[in-house]
Amino acid sequence: MEISEKLLCLFSTAVSEEDDRYVIEIPRQEIETGDVDPNEVYRVALISRERTSTNETKSGETGSNNSGGGGGQRRSSSPSAEPQPPVDVGETRYVEIEDIGKQGDGIARVERGYVIIVPGADVGDRVKVEVSEVKSNFAVGEIIEETF
């Protein structure tokens, strides 16, 4: 599957029904990092995800009925239609800090607009980081070299 260079964010979510319409919730993180503006109109693509027995609940229902979506990592050894984060825990990356988050942490973007949060970094810093935590829509990286 080809992914457009215009991709702003990527996350998993449930589709819920409200009165006479269906709603897709956007995680607060996507608004807070500045990738998505709630006053703009966007094109939305829906990508199906493979269903396996690991996605089933004890009652036999698939996991798609739970509310909230998002969730944690879903890495498994079987191939999945859902794109995985472009970084792994322990990986090192050279990044440039593009923005500051509400908590004061540096924000860098890598492939497909994926966010790496870098505590202690400022806008314009070019740093080498080691990824310490990976979530579906962001990662956390610790500075291991100040400039490159």
Secondary structure as GFF3:
##gff-version 3
##sequence-region A 1 148
A	DSSP	beta_strand	15	18	.	.	.	ID=ss1
A	DSSP	beta_strand	21	24	.	.	.	ID=ss2
A	DSSP	alpha_helix	28	32	.	.	.	ID=ss3
A	DSSP	three_ten_helix	53	55	.	.	.	ID=ss4
A	DSSP	three_ten_helix	63	65	.	.	.	ID=ss5
A	DSSP	beta_strand	92	96	.	.	.	ID=ss6
A	DSSP	beta_strand	99	100	.	.	.	ID=ss7
A	DSSP	beta_strand	106	109	.	.	.	ID=ss8
A	DSSP	three_ten_helix	111	113	.	.	.	ID=ss9
A	DSSP	beta_strand	115	118	.	.	.	ID=ss10
A	DSSP	beta_strand	126	134	.	.	.	ID=ss11
A	DSSP	beta_strand	138	145	.	.	.	ID=ss12
###
